[in-house]
Amino acid sequence: MAQPAPAQCIEHVIRTYIQACNDADAEAIAACFCPEAIHYLPAPRLKWAGAVTIGSNFAKIVREHGVCWTVDHLLIDGDRCAAALEWTRFDRHHTQIIRGVDWFVFEPQTWRMQEVRPYTAAPVHPDMARQEFVDFDYAGRGYPTTFPAEHTQ
């Protein structure tokens, strides 16, 4: 029998992860991640490090806040072992809907998640000079960190 394509493996893990989050199943969430995985969070919150921590934190949030997510759109790049998930989060306690995108990086040998970076469709905070992940190496990954010269005048 043929091995599933990378895109199929990635899609399966993401859908399993979202279902495990919605079920508040900490062990099933953790099983989707490499043991040393990182889940970044927007500032001022700090990242979550480790599959067990990520699993327990999500399970706790679902139990305490009554949230759940949907898989709205999924883009997968099997060659780069990466994916983007557009999602909707429903918060039953606050009758709130939040939309966003997660960027996933996968470990190619196991197809477990190494890293997640969520981005929400949220208002900009004018008092914060840098609205980005805390402790994420933007410069080291080739992201711009200063205004381009042509836009400083």
C-alpha positions as CSV (number, residue, x, y, z in Angstrom):
1,M,0.0,0.0,0.0
2,A,1.3,3.5,-0.9
3,Q,2.3,5.9,1.8
4,P,0.0,8.9,2.2
5,A,1.2,12.1,0.6
6,P,2.7,14.8,2.9
7,A,-0.3,17.0,2.4
8,Q,-2.6,14.2,3.5
9,C,-0.5,13.6,6.6
10,I,-0.5,17.3,7.5
11,E,-4.3,17.7,6.9
12,H,-5.0,14.6,9.1
13,V,-2.9,16.0,12.0
14,I,-4.5,19.4,11.8
15,R,-8.0,18.1,11.8
16,T,-7.1,15.7,14.6
17,Y,-5.6,18.5,16.6
18,I,-8.7,20.8,16.2
19,Q,-11.0,18.0,17.2
20,A,-8.9,17.2,20.2
21,C,-8.9,20.9,21.2
22,N,-12.7,21.0,20.9
23,D,-12.9,17.8,23.0
24,A,-10.6,19.3,25.7
25,D,-8.5,16.1,25.3
26,A,-5.0,17.2,26.6
27,E,-3.4,13.9,25.7
28,A,-4.8,13.8,22.1
29,I,-3.7,17.5,21.6
30,A,-0.2,16.7,22.9
31,A,0.1,13.7,20.6
32,C,-0.2,16.0,17.6
33,F,3.0,17.8,18.6
34,C,6.7,17.0,18.8
35,P,7.7,16.8,22.5
36,E,9.7,20.1,22.2
37,A,7.1,22.0,20.2
38,I,6.4,25.7,20.6
39,H,3.0,27.4,20.4
40,Y,3.6,31.1,20.1
41,L,1.0,33.6,21.3
42,P,0.5,37.2,20.5
43,A,2.1,39.8,22.9
44,P,1.9,40.3,25.7
45,R,1.4,36.6,26.4
46,L,4.4,34.2,26.4
47,K,4.8,31.1,24.2
48,W,3.8,27.7,25.4
49,A,6.7,25.2,25.2
50,G,6.3,21.4,25.0
51,A,3.6,19.1,23.8
52,V,2.3,18.4,27.3
53,T,2.0,22.1,28.2
54,I,0.3,22.9,24.9
55,G,-2.2,20.0,25.4
56,S,-3.0,20.9,29.0
57,N,-3.3,24.6,28.3
58,F,-5.8,24.1,25.4
59,A,-7.8,21.6,27.4
60,K,-8.1,24.0,30.3
61,I,-9.1,26.9,28.1
62,V,-11.9,24.8,26.5
63,R,-13.2,23.5,29.8
64,E,-13.1,26.9,31.5
65,H,-14.1,29.2,28.7
66,G,-16.4,27.1,26.6
67,V,-14.6,27.7,23.3
68,C,-14.4,25.6,20.1
69,W,-12.8,26.0,16.7
70,T,-13.7,25.2,13.1
71,V,-11.5,24.4,10.2
72,D,-12.6,27.0,7.6
73,H,-9.8,26.8,5.0
74,L,-6.6,24.9,4.9
75,L,-3.5,25.5,2.7
76,I,-0.8,22.9,2.7
77,D,2.8,23.0,1.4
78,G,4.0,19.4,1.7
79,D,7.5,20.3,0.3
80,R,8.0,22.9,3.1
81,C,6.2,20.8,5.7
82,A,4.0,23.8,6.5
83,A,0.4,24.7,6.5
84,A,-1.9,27.6,7.1
85,L,-5.3,27.1,8.7
86,E,-8.0,29.7,8.7
87,W,-10.3,29.1,11.6
88,T,-13.3,30.5,13.5
89,R,-13.3,30.4,17.3
90,F,-16.6,30.4,19.1
91,D,-16.7,31.5,22.8
92,R,-20.0,30.4,24.3
93,H,-19.4,32.2,27.6
94,H,-18.9,35.6,26.0
95,T,-21.0,35.0,22.9
96,Q,-18.0,36.0,20.9
97,I,-16.7,34.9,17.5
98,I,-13.0,35.4,16.7
99,R,-11.4,34.6,13.3
100,G,-7.8,34.0,12.6
101,V,-5.1,32.0,10.9
102,D,-2.5,29.5,12.3
103,W,0.8,28.9,10.6
104,F,2.1,25.4,11.3
105,V,5.6,24.0,10.8
106,F,5.8,20.1,10.8
107,E,8.6,17.7,11.6
108,P,8.9,15.7,8.3
109,Q,9.8,12.3,9.8
110,T,6.8,12.1,12.2
111,W,4.4,14.7,10.7
112,R,3.9,16.1,14.2
113,M,3.7,19.9,14.7
114,Q,6.9,21.6,15.7
115,E,5.6,25.1,15.8
116,V,2.3,27.0,15.7
117,R,2.0,30.8,15.2
118,P,-1.6,32.1,15.5
119,Y,-2.8,35.4,14.0
120,T,-6.2,36.8,14.8
121,A,-8.4,39.3,13.0
122,A,-8.2,41.7,15.9
123,P,-8.0,45.5,16.5
124,V,-4.6,47.1,16.4
125,H,-3.4,48.4,19.8
126,P,-2.2,52.0,19.0
127,D,-0.2,52.2,22.3
128,M,2.0,49.1,21.4
129,A,5.0,49.9,19.2
130,R,5.6,46.3,18.3
131,Q,2.6,44.0,17.8
132,E,4.2,40.6,17.4
133,F,5.1,37.4,19.2
134,V,7.2,37.7,22.3
135,D,10.5,35.8,22.1
136,F,10.1,34.9,18.4
137,D,13.3,35.3,16.4
138,Y,11.9,37.4,13.6
139,A,15.3,38.7,12.4
140,G,16.8,35.2,12.5
141,R,14.1,33.9,10.3
142,G,14.5,36.7,7.7
143,Y,11.5,38.8,8.6
144,P,11.9,42.6,8.4
145,T,12.5,44.2,11.8
146,T,12.9,47.9,10.8
147,F,11.0,50.2,8.4
148,P,12.2,49.8,4.8
149,A,14.3,52.9,3.8
150,E,11.8,53.8,1.1
151,H,9.0,54.1,3.7
152,T,10.7,56.2,6.3
153,Q,10.3,59.6,4.6
